[in-house]
Amino acid sequence: MTTSDTWKKSSYSGGGEGNACVEVAHRHPRIAVRDSKAPERAVLSFPAHAFAAFTGHLGTCEAVGGE
């Protein structure tokens, strides 16, 4: 699905072309998330407050296996 949203890639996109990540777009009052390798495929959508809580928790994890 192609939209006029402004998609932003993660700052942790990896090397190369930076396409090994997810992209996010603000669709008030929700946050849309898609796979940067397949942007035409399905988009996930979350309430903005839930996405903020999720990303905030990620910042507190010490490693990928953190809780």
N, CA, C and O atoms as a Tinker XYZ file with bonds, in Angstrom:
   268  protein
     1  N      0.842000   -1.179000    0.000000    73     2
     2  CA     0.000000    0.000000    0.000000    64     1     3
     3  C      0.882000    1.235000    0.000000    63     2     4     5
     4  O      1.712000    1.391000    0.895000    81     3
     5  N      0.731000    2.091000   -0.948000    73     3     6
     6  CA     1.499000    3.319000   -1.012000    64     5     7
     7  C      0.639000    4.454000   -0.489000    63     6     8     9
     8  O     -0.508000    4.627000   -0.901000    81     7
     9  N      1.210000    5.222000    0.424000    73     7    10
    10  CA     0.486000    6.352000    0.987000    64     9    11
    11  C      1.352000    7.583000    0.890000    63    10    12    13
    12  O      2.519000    7.496000    0.507000    81    11
    13  N      0.797000    8.726000    1.231000    73    11    14
    14  CA     1.561000    9.968000    1.225000    64    13    15
    15  C      2.196000   10.226000    2.586000    63    14    16    17
    16  O      2.687000   11.326000    2.840000    81    15
    17  N      2.190000    9.224000    3.462000    73    15    18
    18  CA     2.802000    9.375000    4.775000    64    17    19
    19  C      4.293000    9.648000    4.637000    63    18    20    21
    20  O      4.919000    9.263000    3.650000    81    19
    21  N      4.850000   10.315000    5.638000    73    19    22
    22  CA     6.286000   10.506000    5.707000    64    21    23
    23  C      6.834000    9.386000    6.568000    63    22    24    25
    24  O      6.663000    9.385000    7.787000    81    23
    25  N      7.486000    8.441000    5.935000    73    23    26
    26  CA     8.035000    7.290000    6.625000    64    25    27
    27  C      9.452000    7.596000    7.066000    63    26    28    29
    28  O     10.235000    8.172000    6.311000    81    27
    29  N      9.782000    7.208000    8.297000    73    27    30
    30  CA    11.119000    7.422000    8.844000    64    29    31
    31  C     11.709000    6.078000    9.224000    63    30    32    33
    32  O     11.041000    5.235000    9.822000    81    31
    33  N     12.983000    5.888000    8.864000    73    31    34
    34  CA    13.669000    4.644000    9.204000    64    33    35
    35  C     14.280000    4.752000   10.592000    63    34    36    37
    36  O     14.609000    5.839000   11.066000    81    35
    37  N     14.419000    3.619000   11.215000    73    35    38
    38  CA    15.050000    3.529000   12.519000    64    37    39
    39  C     16.489000    4.025000   12.441000    63    38    40    41
    40  O     17.148000    3.877000   11.412000    81    39
    41  N     16.967000    4.608000   13.520000    73    39    42
    42  CA    18.370000    5.027000   13.575000    64    41    43
    43  C     19.283000    3.816000   13.712000    63    42    44    45
    44  O     20.502000    3.952000   13.613000    81    43
    45  N     18.716000    2.637000   13.937000    73    43    46
    46  CA    19.464000    1.387000   14.040000    64    45    47
    47  C     19.272000    0.546000   12.781000    63    46    48    49
    48  O     19.151000   -0.676000   12.871000    81    47
    49  N     19.243000    1.174000   11.623000    73    47    50
    50  CA    18.931000    0.497000   10.372000    64    49    51
    51  C     20.020000   -0.433000    9.870000    63    50    52    53
    52  O     19.766000   -1.240000    8.977000    81    51
    53  N     21.194000   -0.347000   10.403000    73    51    54
    54  CA    22.281000   -1.198000    9.935000    64    53    55
    55  C     23.035000   -0.541000    8.807000    63    54    56    57
    56  O     22.761000    0.599000    8.431000    81    55
    57  N     23.990000   -1.279000    8.271000    73    55    58
    58  CA    24.830000   -0.744000    7.208000    64    57    59
    59  C     24.166000   -0.816000    5.851000    63    58    60    61
    60  O     22.973000   -1.093000    5.732000    81    59
    61  N     24.956000   -0.564000    4.842000    73    59    62
    62  CA    24.451000   -0.631000    3.465000    64    61    63
    63  C     23.436000    0.450000    3.191000    63    62    64    65
    64  O     23.647000    1.616000    3.525000    81    63
    65  N     22.347000    0.063000    2.589000    73    63    66
    66  CA    21.305000    1.016000    2.221000    64    65    67
    67  C     20.343000    1.300000    3.366000    63    66    68    69
    68  O     19.395000    2.069000    3.203000    81    67
    69  N     20.575000    0.695000    4.511000    73    67    70
    70  CA    19.711000    0.933000    5.657000    64    69    71
    71  C     18.335000    0.327000    5.513000    63    70    72    73
    72  O     17.361000    0.864000    6.041000    81    71
    73  N     18.239000   -0.785000    4.803000    73    71    74
    74  CA    16.914000   -1.367000    4.565000    64    73    75
    75  C     16.647000   -2.609000    5.404000    63    74    76    77
    76  O     15.728000   -3.371000    5.102000    81    75
    77  N     17.434000   -2.822000    6.449000    73    75    78
    78  CA    17.222000   -3.970000    7.337000    64    77    79
    79  C     16.551000   -3.483000    8.615000    63    78    80    81
    80  O     17.062000   -3.697000    9.714000    81    79
    81  N     15.421000   -2.838000    8.466000    73    79    82
    82  CA    14.779000   -2.241000    9.632000    64    81    83
    83  C     13.281000   -2.088000    9.408000    63    82    84    85
    84  O     12.714000   -2.578000    8.432000    81    83
    85  N     12.680000   -1.403000   10.332000    73    83    86
    86  CA    11.291000   -1.008000   10.181000    64    85    87
    87  C     11.247000    0.492000    9.938000    63    86    88    89
    88  O     12.201000    1.213000   10.230000    81    87
    89  N     10.139000    0.939000    9.406000    73    87    90
    90  CA     9.893000    2.361000    9.210000    64    89    91
    91  C      8.621000    2.703000    9.965000    63    90    92    93
    92  O      7.729000    1.867000   10.110000    81    91
    93  N      8.544000    3.926000   10.440000    73    91    94
    94  CA     7.355000    4.380000   11.155000    64    93    95
    95  C      6.824000    5.665000   10.529000    63    94    96    97
    96  O      7.576000    6.451000    9.952000    81    95
    97  N      5.531000    5.859000   10.654000    73    95    98
    98  CA     4.878000    7.084000   10.185000    64    97    99
    99  C      3.813000    7.468000   11.197000    63    98   100   101
   100  O      3.144000    6.605000   11.767000    81    99
   101  N      3.660000    8.756000   11.416000    73    99   102
   102  CA     2.633000    9.246000   12.342000    64   101   103
   103  C      1.328000    9.412000   11.575000    63   102   104   105
   104  O      1.245000   10.191000   10.625000    81   103
   105  N      0.322000    8.678000   11.996000    73   103   106
   106  CA    -1.039000    8.776000   11.436000    64   105   107
   107  C     -1.965000    9.099000   12.590000    63   106   108   109
   108  O     -2.663000    8.228000   13.107000    81   107
   109  N     -1.963000   10.330000   12.979000    73   107   110
   110  CA    -2.676000   10.780000   14.174000    64   109   111
   111  C     -4.054000   10.135000   14.270000    63   110   112   113
   112  O     -4.815000   10.210000   13.305000    81   111
   113  N     -4.403000    9.521000   15.360000    73   111   114
   114  CA    -3.701000    9.408000   16.647000    64   113   115
   115  C     -2.926000    8.104000   16.786000    63   114   116   117
   116  O     -2.694000    7.641000   17.902000    81   115
   117  N     -2.525000    7.512000   15.675000    73   115   118
   118  CA    -1.856000    6.209000   15.705000    64   117   119
   119  C     -0.465000    6.308000   15.097000    63   118   120   121
   120  O     -0.119000    7.308000   14.467000    81   119
   121  N      0.333000    5.252000   15.295000    73   119   122
   122  CA     1.654000    5.134000   14.694000    64   121   123
   123  C      1.619000    3.921000   13.772000    63   122   124   125
   124  O      1.235000    2.830000   14.195000    81   123
   125  N      2.015000    4.104000   12.523000    73   123   126
   126  CA     2.048000    3.014000   11.551000    64   125   127
   127  C      3.480000    2.480000   11.462000    63   126   128   129
   128  O      4.442000    3.244000   11.540000    81   127
   129  N      3.607000    1.177000   11.301000    73   127   130
   130  CA     4.918000    0.511000   11.224000    64   129   131
   131  C      4.901000   -0.424000   10.026000    63   130   132   133
   132  O      3.931000   -1.149000    9.805000    81   131
   133  N      5.990000   -0.404000    9.248000    73   131   134
   134  CA     6.103000   -1.311000    8.106000    64   133   135
   135  C      7.542000   -1.805000    7.961000    63   134   136   137
   136  O      8.469000   -1.223000    8.524000    81   135
   137  N      7.713000   -2.869000    7.209000    73   135   138
   138  CA     9.017000   -3.450000    6.927000    64   137   139
   139  C      9.644000   -2.662000    5.781000    63   138   140   141
   140  O      9.040000   -2.530000    4.716000    81   139
   141  N     10.851000   -2.137000    5.991000    73   139   142
   142  CA    11.484000   -1.328000    4.953000    64   141   143
   143  C     11.854000   -2.143000    3.712000    63   142   144   145
   144  O     12.009000   -1.577000    2.630000    81   143
   145  N     11.999000   -3.474000    3.854000    73   143   146
   146  CA    12.331000   -4.326000    2.708000    64   145   147
   147  C     11.107000   -4.614000    1.845000    63   146   148   149
   148  O     11.246000   -5.011000    0.689000    81   147
   149  N      9.915000   -4.420000    2.393000    73   147   150
   150  CA     8.684000   -4.713000    1.650000    64   149   151
   151  C      7.625000   -3.666000    1.992000    63   150   152   153
   152  O      6.597000   -4.001000    2.581000    81   151
   153  N      7.861000   -2.405000    1.630000    73   151   154
   154  CA     6.941000   -1.330000    2.028000    64   153   155
   155  C      5.541000   -1.438000    1.431000    63   154   156   157
   156  O      4.604000   -0.818000    1.933000    81   155
   157  N      5.395000   -2.217000    0.365000    73   155   158
   158  CA     4.077000   -2.367000   -0.262000    64   157   159
   159  C      3.202000   -3.369000    0.465000    63   158   160   161
   160  O      2.012000   -3.485000    0.171000    81   159
   161  N      3.778000   -4.093000    1.410000    73   159   162
   162  CA     3.027000   -5.104000    2.151000    64   161   163
   163  C      2.275000   -4.470000    3.310000    63   162   164   165
   164  O      2.191000   -3.246000    3.412000    81   163
   165  N      1.742000   -5.290000    4.161000    73   163   166
   166  CA     0.879000   -4.844000    5.257000    64   165   167
   167  C      1.569000   -3.854000    6.191000    63   166   168   169
   168  O      2.782000   -3.904000    6.393000    81   167
   169  N      0.775000   -2.967000    6.746000    73   167   170
   170  CA     1.230000   -1.966000    7.712000    64   169   171
   171  C      0.545000   -2.274000    9.038000    63   170   172   173
   172  O     -0.661000   -2.517000    9.077000    81   171
   173  N      1.313000   -2.264000   10.118000    73   171   174
   174  CA     0.744000   -2.406000   11.456000    64   173   175
   175  C      0.473000   -1.016000   11.998000    63   174   176   177
   176  O      1.207000   -0.074000   11.700000    81   175
   177  N     -0.569000   -0.885000   12.787000    73   175   178
   178  CA    -0.935000    0.411000   13.346000    64   177   179
   179  C     -1.207000    0.255000   14.837000    63   178   180   181
   180  O     -1.907000   -0.664000   15.263000    81   179
   181  N     -0.636000    1.173000   15.625000    73   179   182
   182  CA    -0.763000    1.119000   17.079000    64   181   183
   183  C     -1.214000    2.467000   17.616000    63   182   184   185
   184  O     -0.879000    3.501000   17.039000    81   183
   185  N     -1.978000    2.477000   18.725000    73   183   186
   186  CA    -2.269000    3.748000   19.372000    64   185   187
   187  C     -0.934000    4.408000   19.766000    63   186   188   189
   188  O     -0.022000    3.725000   20.232000    81   187
   189  N     -0.824000    5.700000   19.584000    73   187   190
   190  CA     0.432000    6.406000   19.846000    64   189   191
   191  C      0.944000    6.160000   21.259000    63   190   192   193
   192  O      2.147000    5.983000   21.451000    81   191
   193  N      0.053000    6.143000   22.260000    73   191   194
   194  CA     0.500000    5.948000   23.644000    64   193   195
   195  C      1.072000    4.550000   23.852000    63   194   196   197
   196  O      2.025000    4.382000   24.613000    81   195
   197  N      0.506000    3.546000   23.187000    73   195   198
   198  CA     1.012000    2.177000   23.312000    64   197   199
   199  C      2.373000    2.041000   22.635000    63   198   200   201
   200  O      3.257000    1.361000   23.157000    81   199
   201  N      2.551000    2.679000   21.484000    73   199   202
   202  CA     3.835000    2.625000   20.786000    64   201   203
   203  C      4.912000    3.346000   21.596000    63   202   204   205
   204  O      6.052000    2.885000   21.657000    81   203
   205  N      4.562000    4.463000   22.213000    73   203   206
   206  CA     5.515000    5.191000   23.056000    64   205   207
   207  C      5.940000    4.340000   24.249000    63   206   208   209
   208  O      7.117000    4.329000   24.609000    81   207
   209  N      5.005000    3.634000   24.861000    73   207   210
   210  CA     5.340000    2.759000   25.989000    64   209   211
   211  C      6.259000    1.631000   25.526000    63   210   212   213
   212  O      7.220000    1.288000   26.215000    81   211
   213  N      5.967000    1.057000   24.363000    73   211   214
   214  CA     6.788000   -0.021000   23.815000    64   213   215
   215  C      8.214000    0.454000   23.549000    63   214   216   217
   216  O      9.168000   -0.188000   23.988000    81   215
   217  N      8.370000    1.561000   22.841000    73   215   218
   218  CA     9.716000    2.046000   22.536000    64   217   219
   219  C     10.432000    2.526000   23.793000    63   218   220   221
   220  O     11.656000    2.424000   23.876000    81   219
   221  N      9.706000    3.038000   24.758000    73   219   222
   222  CA    10.320000    3.429000   26.019000    64   221   223
   223  C     10.876000    2.230000   26.761000    63   222   224   225
   224  O     11.946000    2.303000   27.365000    81   223
   225  N     10.153000    1.138000   26.714000    73   223   226
   226  CA    10.623000   -0.091000   27.352000    64   225   227
   227  C     11.863000   -0.638000   26.661000    63   226   228   229
   228  O     12.760000   -1.158000   27.324000    81   227
   229  N     11.925000   -0.528000   25.348000    73   227   230
   230  CA    13.094000   -0.993000   24.604000    64   229   231
   231  C     14.349000   -0.290000   25.085000    63   230   232   233
   232  O     15.412000   -0.904000   25.171000    81   231
   233  N     14.235000    0.974000   25.393000    73   231   234
   234  CA    15.389000    1.737000   25.867000    64   233   235
   235  C     15.903000    1.288000   27.209000    63   234   236   237
   236  O     17.042000    1.584000   27.569000    81   235
   237  N     15.070000    0.566000   27.970000    73   235   238
   238  CA    15.497000    0.098000   29.282000    64   237   239
   239  C     16.090000   -1.301000   29.241000    63   238   240   241
   240  O     16.661000   -1.754000   30.233000    81   239
   241  N     15.967000   -1.994000   28.117000    73   239   242
   242  CA    16.515000   -3.352000   27.974000    64   241   243
   243  C     18.024000   -3.264000   27.835000    63   242   244   245
   244  O     18.546000   -2.421000   27.105000    81   243
   245  N     18.721000   -4.148000   28.547000    73   243   246
   246  CA    20.169000   -4.149000   28.482000    64   245   247
   247  C     20.697000   -4.847000   27.245000    63   246   248   249
   248  O     21.777000   -4.507000   26.761000    81   247
   249  N     19.965000   -5.809000   26.725000    73   247   250
   250  CA    20.396000   -6.554000   25.548000    64   249   251
   251  C     19.152000   -7.090000   24.853000    63   250   252   253
   252  O     18.038000   -6.942000   25.355000    81   251
   253  N     19.345000   -7.698000   23.723000    73   251   254
   254  CA    18.214000   -8.246000   22.969000    64   253   255
   255  C     17.405000   -9.192000   23.822000    63   254   256   257
   256  O     16.179000   -9.209000   23.716000    81   255
   257  N     18.042000   -9.974000   24.660000    73   255   258
   258  CA    17.352000  -10.921000   25.533000    64   257   259
   259  C     16.874000  -10.319000   26.829000    63   258   260   261
   260  O     16.376000  -11.041000   27.693000    81   259
   261  N     17.012000   -8.990000   26.996000    73   259   262
   262  CA    16.608000   -8.337000   28.254000    64   261   263
   263  C     15.120000   -8.400000   28.481000    63   262   264   265
   264  O     14.348000   -8.655000   27.557000    81   263
   265  N     14.719000   -8.166000   29.719000    73   263   266
   266  CA    13.288000   -8.202000   30.051000    64   265   267
   267  C     12.792000   -6.829000   30.344000    63   266   268
   268  O     11.612000   -6.650000   30.645000    81   267
